[in-house]
Amino acid sequence: MTAAALTKVRMTTALRAPTHSLAWCGTEAGVFKAQGIDVTFPVIETTGPEAVHGLERGEWDFCQTGTLPVVESFLQGKDAVVLFRNAVQHDNLCIALQPGLKSLAELTGKKVGVLSDATSGQTGINARLTIEKAGATATYVGLGGYGNIYKALIAGEIDAGPLPLHLRFAGERKYGWNIFSLAFGGEIPSVVATTRKLIATNRELVLRVAQGFIRTVHTFKTQPEVYVPLLQRFLQVDERELVEDQVRFYLPLFPPVPRMALSAEGLQSIRNTFARTYPAAHQLQEADFTDSSIVDELEHSGFIDRLYRR
């Protein structure tokens, strides 16, 4: 297919983590091009709220981000919507504390690095709620990316911060950081999002993009050797072994049918997160901020079944 025949699509990702790597890795592996799509990335690692704001402003067409910024878009009467989840429920984040801090309760008055903020960004909200649950009140500073949080911890510029697994393993081994699980991380997934307007005006394109994501997951599962160097570049990690560990970890976690399907606990956690700011959050339902019809159509058409029967 010639470049002129490809449909141009703009994507972005909120952060550099395996859960947010599919758009970029699928593009680099040629999966989206095979779907007739020419993907460009105006920016990468935007933070979750900015990824959704960019959708709303029309700066890109799709993004990989957290559920919470999309929910807040709905509660504000805006147009972002979840298409499907990136991975099944799992604990992919932790909070790393400097060696001198032995518990989350010791973070009162301490500085905690987050991606954007602790009130609208999914990672920041989860970190804040986890720390508050431990009885501490910390100060939060937005650093824009996990790599920046990692560097700030090394430099001693912050006392704690959330990290994905590949940085957790490296930091725990090299610097002796104390590691704690996020209280609410696994119940609320990261997702692929677009706008309801795009679904309504160009459903065929949204279907092709969804096929590209699903094909990328299939290739990840069946040809993981292809994705190790791609994921290494995306994560900007020099140590290949760390990335190989991540690929093995995520092989069973990327679902063939990536339907959102929140647990009752996950949906209630989302309601609780926004209830003080948005009274309508008390009645929030998954269908309010999710359009499952794209995944439903691809499953019912036999596309996913045929892909995995090859």
N, C-alpha and C positions, 0 to 999 in steps of 0.2 A: 504494500500500500504506500503510495507516495505521500510526502509530507503535506502536500496541498489537500489530500483527501482526508487527513486526520482531523478529528474534532478537537479543538483546543479547550483544555480544562485546567483551571487553576486550583491548586490544593495547598494546604499548609498543615503543620502539626504543632501542637501546643508545646511539646517538649521532646527531648531525645531520650527515648526509652524503648525497649523492645515492643511494648504494647502500642506504641505510636509509630512504629517503623514501616507498617505495611504499605502505605502510599508511596513512600520514597523508595523502598526496596523493590516493590512491584514495578515502579517506573524504571529503575536502573536495570532490572532484569528483563525488561521488554514486555512484561505482561500486559500493561495498559495499552501499549502500542499495538499489540496483537488484537486488542478490542477496538482498534480504530481511534484511540484517544491519545492525543499529544498533551502530556501533563507537564505543567510548569509549576514551580514553587516560588511565588513572590517573596516569601520569607519562610524560614524554618525556626522552630522553637520560639513561638510567639507568647507563651503562657496561655492557659485555658480561656480566661475571660477575653483576651485579645483575639484569640482564634475565632470565638463566636462573634465578637464585635466586627471583625473583618467580614464574616459572612453577612452580617446585617448591613454593612456598608457597601457590599458588593465587590469587595477587594479580592475575594476568592470564592469558589463555588462549593468546595467541600473541605472539611477539616477533620483531623483526629484530635480529640480533646476530651475533657471530662464531662460526665453527665451533668454535674451541678451548674456549670455556666449555661448549658442549654436549658435546663429547668428555669433558671433565673430569667433567661430571654423570654420564655413563655409567660412567666409571672409578670413580666413587664409589658406584655402585650406585643412582643416582637415575633419574628418569623422563623428563627432557627428551630430545627427539629432533628431528633436522633433517627438515623436509619438503622443502625445495628451496633452491637457491642464489639469491642476488639477481642476480648478474651473472656473465658468463663471465670467465675468467682475464684479469686485467689488472693493471697497476701503478697503483693509485689513491691510494697514500700515499707520502710521502717523509719524511725527517728534515731539519728546518731547523736550521742552526747559526748562531749569532751571527757577524757579519762578521769578527770577530777570530779565528775558528776555521776553519782551512782543511782539516781532515781529521777523520774520525771517530776516528782514533787519538788525537786531542788531548782526547777527552772523559773520560779518566781523572781521577777526582776531581771532575768537573763535575756539575752538576745538570741532569737531563733530565726534562721534564714528560711524563707519560703520562696516559691516561684514568683508570685505576683503580690498577693496579699492574703490575709487570714479571714476575709469576709466574703469573697466571691470566687476565688480560685479553689478548685477541688482539693488539691494537695494542701493548700494553706488552711482551708476549713478543717480538713481531717486532722492536721497537725494541731491546730488550736483546740479542737474539741477533745482530742486525746490528752493534751496537756492540762486542759481545764478539768477533765474527768479525774486526773491525778491530784487535783487540788492546787494547781499552780497557775499563776497569771504572768505570762511572759510578754516581751516586746517582740514584734514581728517586723522583719525587713525583707522586702521583695528583692530578689537577686536575679530573676529572669531565667534561670536554668539550673538543672541539677549539677552540671559541671561547675557552675559558679558557687553553688552551695558547698560542694566538695572542696573547692579551692579555699573558700572562706573558713571552713572548718580546719583545714591544714594550717592556714595562716593564723588561726586563733582569733579571727575577726568576729566570729559568732560562737555561741556556746552549744548550739544544737541545730539540727536541720533534718528534714526528710530526704531520704535517698532511695533510689531504686536498687535492685539486688546487686547489679554488677559493681556499683560504687560502694555499696555496703560491704561486700566481701573484701574489696581492696582496702577500704579504710579501716575495717576491723582488724585486718591482718597487719597492716603497715603502721597504724597510728594508735591502736588500742582503744578505739572509740567504744563506748557502751551502747548497745543496740536494744531498742524497744519497738514492739509492734504498734502500728496504728490501730486505734480502737475501731474505726469504721471503714478502713480502706477497702477490704475485699468485697463488701456488700454493694458498693457503688462503682460500676465499671467505667473505664474510658470507652469512648464511642467514636463512630464515624457520624458526622452531622452534615446537613445541608440546610436548605430552606424549603418551606412548603411551597413557596412560589415556584422554585425550580422544578419540583416534583409535578406541579400542576401544568407548567408550561412546556416542559421537555422531559416527560417521564421516560421516554426511550433512552435518553442520555443517562439519566439516573440509574436505569437498569443496567446499562453497559458498564458504568463505573462500579456498581455493586458487583457485577460479574468479575471485573478486574480485581477487586478486593478478595473475592471468594477464590478466584484462580490463584492469587498470590498466596493465600493460606494453603491451598492444595500443593503448590510448588514447594512452599516452606516445609510441609510435612513429608513430601515424597522425594525432594532433592535438597535436603538441608545443607549439603556441601556448597550449594550455590549461594546460600544466604549468609554463611559465616563471614566471608570477606565483605559483603554488602553491609551487614549489620555492624561489623567492625568499623567501617567508614562512617556509617550513620551515627553510631554512638561515640565516635572519635576516641576509641580505646586502642591503645598500642598492643595490649596483651591479648593475643589470639585465644589463649586458653580460657580467659574470662568470658569471651563471646561464645566460644563453643559450649561452655557451661550454660549460658543463657539460652542458646538454641535448643539444647537438650531439655531445659526446664520448660520452655514454652511450646515444644512440639505437641503435647497433649492439651494445651490450654487454649490454642486458637481453634475455635469451633468450626466444623464444616458448615453448619447452619447457624449463623451468628445472630439469631433473634435476640432482642433485648431481654425480655422475660426476667424482670427484676424479682427478687425474693420479696416476701411480705416485709421482712426486716429491712431490706434495702430501701423499699418505697417509704416505709415509715421513717427511716433515718433522713431521707430527703425532705419529707414533710417537716420533721423536727428542725432541720437545719434552717429552713426559711420561714417557719411559722411566726416568729417575732416580727420579721420585716414585712412579710406578705401574708395577711390574714387568709387569703384564698388558698394558701399552701396546705391548710388543714384538710381540704377536700381533694387534693391533688391525686390524679390517677395517671398511670403510665401512658395511656393513650393521649393524654394532654400534650406531652412533649416528645412522643415517639410515633413514627409512621412505620408500622411493621408490614405494610402492604407490599413493599419492594421485595423483602426477603420471602414473604409468603408466595408471591408470584413466581420467583425463581425456584423455590422448592416445589411448588405444585406443577410447574412446567416440566419437571424432571431434570433441569439443568444441573443441580448439585449432585443428584444421584448418578447421572451419566458421567460426571466428572470423576467421581470416586470409584466408579466401576471399571475404569480403563485399566 
